[in-house]
Amino acid sequence: MIAKVIVDVAVNQTDRAFDYIVPVEFQEAIMPGARVTVSFGPRKVQGFVVSLDSTSDYDATKLKPLYDLIDLKPPLTKELLNLASWLKDETLSFHISVLKSMLPAAMRAKYHKTLTLSEARKSELPPGLQSYFIKSNVIESWEDWRKSASEHEKKLMMSAVKEDVVLVTNRVKTNETKKTQSVIKLAVNKEELQTAIDHLSANASKQRQVLEYLYEFISEGEWLPVSELATKTNVTRQTILQLVKKQFLIKKDIIISRDPYADRDFARSNPLPLTSEQETALMPISEMIKTGKHATFLLRGVTGSGKTEVYLQAIDRVLKQGKEAIVLVPEISLTPQMVTRFKERFGSRVAVLHSALSKGEKYDEWLKIREGKVDVAVGARSAIFAPFENLGIIIIDEEHETSYKQEETPRYHARQVAIKRGELYQCPVILGSATPSLESYARAKKGVYQLISMEHRVNNVQMPEVTLIDMREELRNGNRSMFSNQLLEGIQTRLSRKEQIVLFLNRRGYATFVMCRDCGYVAQCPHCDISLTYHRTSQSIQCHYCGHSETIPGVCPECASDSIRFFGTGTQKVEEELMKLFPDCRVVRMDVDTTRRKGAHEKLLTTFGEGKADILLGTQMIAKGLDFPNITLVGVLAADSMLHLPDFRSAERTFQLLTQVSGRAGRHEKKGEVMVQTYTPDHYSILDVKQHDYLSFFEKEMVVRKQGGYPPYYYLVLIHVSEERLDKVIAITEKITSFLKRELSENTSVYGPVASAIPRIKDRYRYQCMVKYKVEPKLTHVLQEIMKTYQGEMARTSLTITIDTNPYMML
């Protein structure tokens, strides 16, 4: 039997299946999708079996046998293997990169180096290293050895390795993915236990305490966690282990499942009565579920129109057919509220996958899916690869969100993967949003997707009134504060009425930059071409790209003046101002800095939801998924912060974000109001937010896109080149641009080379070129040629070339 294996070596020469003989001991268990360890050249690496065959095109006598079979049940299904083949071509990625991205991080291979002293050259080992090889010729972990070795010893070791006196072996180290718990039970019957208690020495009072507890409360054969027994009897684990040694108790380790929601009770909810709009929306979806056909629906429903209830009832129909469902929500709106709604409706049948879980928790949730213990997966982008085998529906909520696009290899978009899986399983795919991406809405208008519209909020709740506040006028009237007079009045009114307020500013930190008023010096990151942001809590200036941090200069490093001032506004500064203006108000701030710790996101929202805070202040993580009845005012502090970025999607993102954050106000009985502070009140993306008019915005933005030749009228490919030397980056980008212009057809435009919007990040210079096309049959082949040409150089030097066939970030 021959196994075709994709090995974990991501270079062009190895981006194909290699043949290995399957040893007799593995032949019964091995299946496509399983991970194996193989000998690849001089080392052992991990790989994935993509198929099995009885013959090989190569000389069978030269084939190596598989070294080890890691999985008895393959983590990847046959359908995911087919999907991986399609995705590697679609995203121009290595096959191994796609396969690894489909698995939870806890399952990905780690390597460690082992150092072995060569028997033949033992006498050549430097005296300074001999003490390490007295007991054995092997140092099991190079990483551990390095931690304790001196700099001199490290140099000696490197030269010994260079001379082949010490040999380095790379070994696969698989992560411990199981969580275990120690449990004990009685090794004797109750009579023998009583005798043991009577005969224990007076010094063993703690041991007697344990045995007496077990005699009274534990029946024979019952297992009890060691930690629980230690707590209940107020003894140490050591005391319990002494009793195991004395053979009164039996101890074993059992595997337990980590459940991140184990300590939460979810009250079961029933389907809600649907409005006529919801009924109309659900009808065509139900029809596709019933007939088992694939269709992609674009559900455009205003904020608060009840899209989630439509999703829940569609899933219910799927589950009744014995099928499974995947629901994707953007990472930042995977709020406890969203998870709670699914858990309350479907109970323990829901697995949740997102980045706030630990590696182990994610692995356990994934395992529940693979073992068929759950039939609904709710998660962020990577949950699209949930290993279900009988999918009945895929739902992408807030489908316009950029977080559905992966910005590392493989650069896939969850939407394109969802539609492909929908085709394979012949099931409906629902794309839901109040503000769909222009590409999706254009496809729906052309009939590629089926369009469903929901124009009204549930219970006919009115859309909030939006007021645009021209901050230029405020400046003319002498108001230099970050708050307009109108917004301050609005906050004061809501506080007096005991209502809640959401303030949105898409910028964390205290001040955007630090500048000298005398000479104009601005504190820059030494590793990136970007200014440093002032963070007051840590009294430092930080780079939000590479993490570089410095103490605040007391005087200007350029002219020694003490006129160093902070400019711009971040969430920290807003919080401080609010405390000055409204000393009694309680503020919850949510940004990257306050939600780093596990569970912080949930804790802050719970505080706000329980009415223990008056104002929720945050970045875009508060713009989605929140549904609190007492929010009556939403204030947007700098509506145009995203509008002037060098990105053709900036107007679209501004409109989407403002519409989303506006939708947090007045979702229930109380009337909502939105105040948008802006310096460009006449821009169509801001004017259309005032009218809640997506269709008007769509028409205007499509005209702009057509004139500029951008999606959805054209497809784009962005090629990024980065290196530590500027001259090299420019030279290579120029060569690539010339090659593209030469090889691609006349109707395809190639732009560049140009420096990226941020020309340097982490001491690497960045250049890019762009391809714009409608139909280009040679494109994939030409782009693969570029990667093949520079593969060797990328392996040898610090050169990096990335090709994004559907770019969402132009910076």
N, C-alpha and C positions, 0 to 999 in steps of 0.2 A: 504493500500500500504506500502511495506517495502523497505527502502533504504539500500543498502549494502555500508558502508562507511569505507574508509581507514583513520584513524585518524592521526593527526600530533603529534605522540608520537613515536620517532624512537628507539624502543627497541624490542627485539625478541618476547616478550610475546604479543605485540600489532601488530605484522607484519602480520595482516590478516584483512579481512573485518568484521565490526561489524554491527549488524542489528538495525535499528531505524525505528520507525513508522513515516510515512509522514503525518503531520497534514493536514486537509482538505484544508486549505488556500493555501498550497504549491502544492497540487496534480496536478493542471493544469500545473504549470510552471516547476516543477522539471524534470531534465533529467540527464542521466549519463554524467559525466565530470564536473558537477557543484560543486562549493565549498559550504560547509555548516558549520554552527557552531553547535556543539553538546555538550551535557553534558557528560563528561567522568570522572567517579569518582566524586570527589568534584569540578572539575573545568570545565570551558567552553574552548573547543579547536576547531580548524578548522579541516576540513576533506574534502575528495573528494568522491562524489558518484560514485562508479564504476559500479553499476547495480541496477535495480529496480525489485522487485518481488511482487507477490500477497501473498505469504506465507513465513513463517520463520521456520527454524528447531528448534527454541527456543520457550519457553512459551511466547506467545504474551502479556500476562498480565504483564510480567516483563520487556518488552521492553520500552525504553524511547522514547519520540517523538523528532524529530529534533527541535533544539532551533531556528535556523534561516537559511534562504536560502540566500546566498550571491550573487549568479549569476543567473540572469534570462536567459541569454544565456551562456551555458557552455563554459569555455575557452578551454577545452580539447575535441577534437573530439573523436568519437568512435575508429577510427584507432589509435590515440595516446594512448588511454587507453589500447588497445591490445598490442601496442608497449611497453608500460611501464611494462606490465606483463612479456613480453619476456626479457626485459632489466634487470629487477630485478634479474632474475635467471642467466642471462648471466654474470652479474657483481657482483653477491652475495651482492646486496644492499637491503636496506629496500624499500618497495614499496613506502612509502611516500617520500623518498629522490628522487626517480626517477620522481614521479609526480611533485614535486616542481621544479626540474631542468628543466622541460619543459615550465615553465612559466617565464615571465620577473620578475626581482627582486621586482618591484613596487607592484606586486600582492601577494608576499609571506607574510604570517601572521607575525605580530609583537604582542607581548603580553605586557600588562602593569598590575601592581599590584595595587589593591584597598585595603585600610585598613578600616575595619569596627569595631567599638567598640561594644563588646558584651553587649546587654541590661542587661542580667542576672548578669554580673560581673562589671558593671559600677563603683561601689564603690571601686573596687580594682585597678583602673587606677592610676598610680603614679602621684603626684601633678605636676611634671615637664612636663607632657604631656596634662594636662587638658585643657590648652588654645587652643589646636588644635581641640578639639571636642565640643567647646561651641555652635557654630552655627549648626553643623550637626554631626551625628554619623559616618560620612564617610569622609575619606581623599581620594579624587578621584585618585590621582597619587602618588604612593610611590616614583617613580623616582624624581618627582618635589619636594616632601617634603624633600627627602634626601639632595637635593642641598642646602636648606636653614637651615636645622637642624644642631645643634651643635653635637660634638662627644658624649657628655654626653646624649643628647636627643636620639641619635641613639641607644646607649646602653640600655637606658630605654625602647625604643620601641621594641628592639629585645627580651628583657626579657618578656615584655607584650605579644608579639606574641608567645613566648615559652610557657607562662602560659595560652594561649588561651583567654586572656583578650581582645586582639585585633586580629581579624581574617583577614587573607590575602586571597584575591580572585584574581586568574589570569583571565584576560579577553583578548579576542582577540581584537586587535586594527588594523583595516585594513588601509593600506596606502591610502592617498588621491591620486588617480591615474589620476584624471582629472585636466586639467589646465583651469582656468576660466578667463574671461575678463569682466570688468564692462562696460556696454553700456548704453546710454541714448537716449531718443527721446522726442519731444515736447509733453506736456500734454494739450496744448491749440492750437487753430488755429491761423493763422497769424494776424488776426485782434485783437484778445485778447492779442497776444504777443506784438503788437505795443502799445496797451493801457498800458500793464504792464511796458514797457520800459519808457513810458511818466510819469508814476506815481511812479517810483522808487525814493527813497530818494537820496539826493546828496552824502551821505556817501557810497552808494552802487555802486561806479563807476565800480568796477571789475565785479559785477553781471550784470551791464548794458552792459559792454563790451561783456560778454558771450551771452546775449540775442540778441544783435545787430548782432553778428556773425551768430547766428542761424537763425535770421530773413532773413539775406542776402543770406546765402549759403546752408541752410538745408531745404529740403522739408518736409511737414507734413508726419509723419509715418516712416521717415528714421531714422535708428539707427546709432549712432556714438560712437566709443570707448571713454570713459572718458579721458584716457591718451592723446589721439589725440586732443580732444577738449581743454584740459588744455595747451598743447604745442602750439596749433594754436592761442589761445587767451592770452597766457602768464599769466595764473592765476593758483591758487593752486586747488587741488581736493576739498578742503574744501569749496571754493567758489561755485563750481558746486553742491556739496551736499546741500548747503544752498538753492539753487534754487529748488532742489528736495523736500526739506522740505516745501518750499512755494508753492509746487504743480504746478510749471511752467514746470517741467521736470519729466519724468518717468525713473527710473533706474532699470536695472536688470543685473544679472550675466549670461553670456552664456559660454558654454564649447567650447574651441577652441583646435585645434590639433596643437601640437608642431612639426614643420618640421625643422630638423637641416639643411636642404638645401634650406630653403625658400628664402634666400637672394642671391642665386646663379642662374644664367641663364645658361641653358644647350642648346647649339645649336644642333638641331636635326641632327643626322648622318645617312647616308644610308649604307646598306651592301656594303662591299668592294668586288671587283672582286677577286675570289679565285685563288691561284696557283694550279697547278695540284696535288701537295701533299695534299693541304688543301681539294681539291675536293675529292680525294681518301679517306681521313680521314673522311669526312662528310658522305660519301655514306652509309656505314653500319649503322651508327647512325640514319640517316634519315629513313632507312628501318625499324628499330625497332620502331621509332616514328610512322611511317605510319601504321605498323601492330599491334601496341599496345602490344609489347612483352617486357619482361625484359631481359636485358643482361648487364654485367659489362664490360666496355671497359677500357683498359689502354692505354692512349694516351701519348706515349713518343716522345716528340718533343724538339729539341735543343732550347736553349734560343734564342728568336727572330724569331722562325719559324712560328709564327702566330696562336698559340693555342687559344688565346682569340677570334679571329674572327670566328674560328670554333665553339666555345661555343655560341657566339652571334647568328650565323646563325641557329644553332641547336635549340636554345631557340625560335627564330622567328617561326620556323616550329611548335613547340609545342603550342605557343600562338595562331597560326592560327587555331589550332584544339580546341581552347577554354579551354586549360589546363594550368597548372601552373608550375613554375620552381624554384628550389632552387640552388643557386650558393654559394659554400663555398670557401673562400680564407683565408689564414693564417692571424691571427690578425695583425701581423706586416706588411703585405703587403696590408692591406686594405687602401691603399694610396688613396689620392684624385684622382690620375690618374685612378685607377681601378674603383672607384665609378663613376667617370665622364663618362667613356666609356659605362657603363650600362645605366646611366641616359640619355646620349645623344642618345642612340639607342632606349630605350623604355620609356623615359620620366617619367611621374608621375605614371607609372605602376610598378615602382621599390620601394621596401621598403629596407632600409639599417639597419642592426643590428650589432653593434659592441661596444666594451667597452668604446670608447671615447665619446659616447652619455651619456647624463644624464639619470637617472632612468626614468624620465618622458618622455623624447624623445624616449627611447627604448620602453616604454609601448605604446606610440602613434603609432610607426612604427609597433609594433606587432598587435595592434588593427586594423590597416588598413588591415593586412593579414587576421585576424579572421573575419572581416566584409566583406571580398571579394572585397575590394576597389583596391587591387593591385594583380598582378599575377606573379611577380618575386621578390624573396627575396635574397638579396646579404648580406652575413654576415660571421662572424667568427663561431667557433665551434657550439655554441648553436643554430645557425640559422637552424641546421638540424631538429629541432623540430618545425619549422614554421607550424602553424595550417592550412595548405592548405587541401582541401578535394578532389582535382582532379589533383594530381601531374602527370606531363608528362615527366619530366626529372630532374635528380639531378647531379650536376657537382661539383667535388672537385678539385680545382686548387692547384698545388704544393702538391700533395697527400702525399708526403714523410714527410711533416712537422710534427714535434713532437707536435706542439700546437693543433693538432686535437685530441690528447689524453688528456682527463680530468684527472688531478692529485688529485682531491678530489672526495669523494663519490657523485654520482655513477661514477666509473672509466670506462667510456665508451670511445670507439674510434669512432669519427664521421664517419669513413669509414664503420665500421660494421653496424652502424645505417642506413646509406645511402643505403647500399645494402639491408637491411631488408625492408626499406620503398619502395625501387624499386621493390622488389618482391611482396609486398602487392598491389602496384598500377600498376604492370605490365608495368613498364616504364624503359628506359635505365638509367644507372648510368655511368658517365664518370669520370675516375680518370686521371688527367693530370699532367705531370711533365717532366722536362728535365732530372731529376735524380730520377727515381722511387725508392721507398723503395725496399729492396731486397725481402721482403715477396711478394709484389705485382708483381714484375717482374718474380719471380719464379712461381707464380700462373699463370701468363700470358703464360709463356713458357710451363706450363703443360696443358694449354687450359681451366683453370678455368675462366680466364678473356680473352676477345678478345683483342689481341695486335694490336695497330695501331702505326706506326712509322713515324716521320717527321724528316728527317736527314738534311734539308737545311734551312737556314734563308730566309725570304721573300726577293724577288728581288735579290736572290743569293748574298746577302751581306756576305762578308767573316767573318768567326769566328775570334775573336781577336787572335793575336799572344801572346803566354804565355811564359814569361822568368822566369826561376827559379834562384833565387839569393841565393847562399850558404853563410849564415851569419857567418859561421865558418871561411871562407876565409877572410871576412871583418875584423873579430877580429884579425886574424893573420897579416893583413896588417895595424893594428893599428887603425881601425875605430871602436870606442866604441859607436858611435851614434846609435839611433834607426832607422836611415835611411841609406840604402846602397848608395854608390856613384852613382850607376846606376839609382836608384830611384830619387835621388836629381836632376840628369841631366834631367831625364824624366819630372819631375815637372817643372823645369826651362824652358824647351823647350815648354811645353804646355802653360805655363803662357805667354810666349812671343808671342805665336800664338793666344792668347785669346781663348784657348780651355779649357774645364772643366775636373776636376780630381775627382775621388772618392778614398778615402783612407779608408781602412777597418781594424779595430782592435776590436776583440771581447772581450774587457775588458774596463769597464768604470772606472771613478775615475782618480786619478793622479799617484799614485804609488801602486803596489800590496801589499806591506807590509813595515812596519817600523822596522828597526833592529839596534841594537847597534854593532858597528864594534869592540868594545873592548871585550865584553863578549858574544856576539851572541844572546842577548835577542831580541825576536820578540814580538811586541804588539799583544796580543791575545784578542778575545772577552771573557768577563767573563761568558757569557751564552752559547756560542757555541765553539766547538773545531775547530776554524778557525781563521786565522790572520785578523787583521783589515786593511781596505783599506784607504789610505790617499786621502782626497778630498780637493783640494786647495782652491776652492771658499769659502767653509764654514770654512776653516782652522781647520778641524777636522779629526779624524780617525773613520771610520764607519764600522759596520758589515753589509754585504749585505744579511744576512739571517734573523736576528731578528731586525735590525734597530738600535742597540745600538751605541751610539756616544760618543766620548771623545775628549777632547782637546789634541793637540799634546804635548807629554812630551818634555820639554826643555833639561832634562838630563835623563840618563838611570835609571829607577826605581830599577834595580838590582845592578848596580855597581857605580851609580852616575857619570858616564863618560858623556862628552858632545858629544861623537862620534855617535849621533843618525843620521841615514841616511835613505833616502827613496830608495827602490829597486823596480824594475819592472816598467812597463809602462802602463798607462791607457790613455783613450781618452783626458782627460784634459791636461796631460803632452804633448801629441803629438801636441795638438792645440797650446800650449805655444811655443814649439820648432819651429813649422811652422812659427809663428809670428816673431820669432827671425831671422830665416833663410830667410824668404820672407816677409819683413815688409809691402810691399804694397799689398799682396794678401789678399783676403776676404775669410774667412773660416766659413762654417756653420757646427756646431757640433751637431750630433743627437745621443743621448743615453737616458737612463732612466731619468737621471738628467735634461736634457734640454727639455724633452717632457712630463713632469708631467702635465703641465697646459692644460686645454681643448683647442683644436684647435692649439696647438704648433706644432704638427707633420705636419699638413697641411701648416701652416705658413712658417716653415723652408723649406719645399720642394718647395713651391711656390717661395720663395726668390731665391732658387737655379735654379729652372726651368726658371725663368725670366732673368737669367744671372746676377743677382745681387751678385753672389758669385762665386769664382773660384774653391774652393775645398769643397767637401762634405765629412766630416770625421764622421765616425760613427761605431756603433756596428752592430749586425746582422739585425737590423731593416732597414738598407739601402741595404741589399743584394738582396731584391726581389721586383718585381713589378715596378721598376723605368725604364722609357723609355725616356731619354733625348738625343736629337740628337748631342749635343755638347760634350758629354763625350767621350774622346779618350784615357784616361789612367786610369786604375784601379790599385791601389797599395795595396797589402795585407801585413800588417806589421809583423804579427806573425802567419804564416800559421799553425804551429803545436800546438797552444795553446789548441786545443781540442783533439789533437791526443793521448795524454798520460794520458787521464782520465781513471779511472778504470771502463770502460764500454765497452762491446763487440761491441757497435755500434759506437765507437769513430772514426774509420777509415771511416765508411760510412758517418757520419755527416761531417767530414772534407772534403771529396770529394764533397758532396752535396753543402756545404756552399761555397767552393772555386769555384765550377762550376757556382753557382748562381751569386756570386759577379763578376766573370769574364764576365758573360753574360751582364753586364751593359755597357760594352765598345763597341764602334763602331757598334751601332745597325742601323745606317743610312748610309749616304754617306761617312762620315769621317772614316778612318781606325782606328781600336782600338788596344790597346796594354795592356797587363796585366803583372805586375811584382809581383812575389810572393817571399817574403823574408822568408826563412826557415832555420832551423838548421838540418832538416832531409830531404834533397832534393832527397834521394834515396828511400823514402817510396813510395810504389805503389799508394797510394791514392793521393799523390802529383804529381807523374810522369804522372798518367793518366789524371790529370787536364790539364797538358801541351798539351796533344794530343787530349783533348776534347773527350776521349774515354770511354764512360760509359760501353760498353760491355766488354772491357778488365778489367775494375775495377770489374764488376759484377763477372766475372769468377774467379778472384784472391780471392775476398772476400768470395765467396761461398766455396772455398777450406778451408779457415781459419775457417768459420762457421761450416763446416762439421767436421773438426778436433776437434773443441772445443765443439761440440754438442749444438749449439745455433740455434735460428730461422734463416731461415725457415725450418731447418731439425727437430727441436724439438719445442714443446710449453713450455712456462715458466710460473710459478706462483711465485710471490715474496710476502713473508709474513713479514711485518714490525712490530716490537714491540717497543713501547717507554714508558718510565716511568721516574719519578724523582729519583728513587733509582736504582743504578747500579746492586746490587745483585739480586733485584727482576726481572729486565729486563732479565738478564742472565738465571735465574731459569725458568722463563716462556717460553723463547725461546727454552731452552733445552727440556722442557716438550712437546712443540708443535712439535719439530723436531722428538723426539722419537715416538710420536703418529703417525706422518705421515709415518715414516719408518715402523712402525708396521702394519698400516692399508692399505697402498698402495701396488700395485703389485710389483714383483721383477724387472720388466723392467723399472720401474719408479725410477729415482734417486732423493734423497733428500740431499741437501747440507746445512751445517751450524750446529749449530748457529755461526754466526760471527758478529763482530761489523760492523755497516754501514760505508761507506767511510768517512762520517762526523759523528763521534760517538756521538756528543752531539749538539743539537740545542735548543735554548731557555730553557736551564737548564733541558732538557729532554734527557736521554740516549737512544741510538737507536741501536737495534740489528735486524738481519734479518736471514731468511732461505729461500732457494729456491727449488722449485720442477721443475724437468725437465722430460718431458714425450712425448711419441708419441700418445699412446692411453691409457686412464685411466678412465674406466667407473665409478669407485667409487669416483672420485676426488671431484665433486660438493658436494656430501653427506658428505664426510670427512671434507671439508673446512667449511661447515655449522655447523658441530658438534663442530669445534674449536670455532666458534663465539658464539654458544649457551653456551658452557662451561664457557667462560670468560665474558659473557654479564653482569652478576650481578656485577662482580668485576670491570668492566669498568664503570658501572653506579656509583659505590660507591667510587672508587679511581681515581687516575690520569692515570691509565693504558689505553693505546690506542693500539689496534691491527688493522692493515689494511691489506687487502688481495687484491693484484692486479693480476688479471688473465691474463693480457697481458701487462707486465711492459715495459715502455719506458724510465723511469729514474731509473738507477741502483744505484744512489747515495743516 
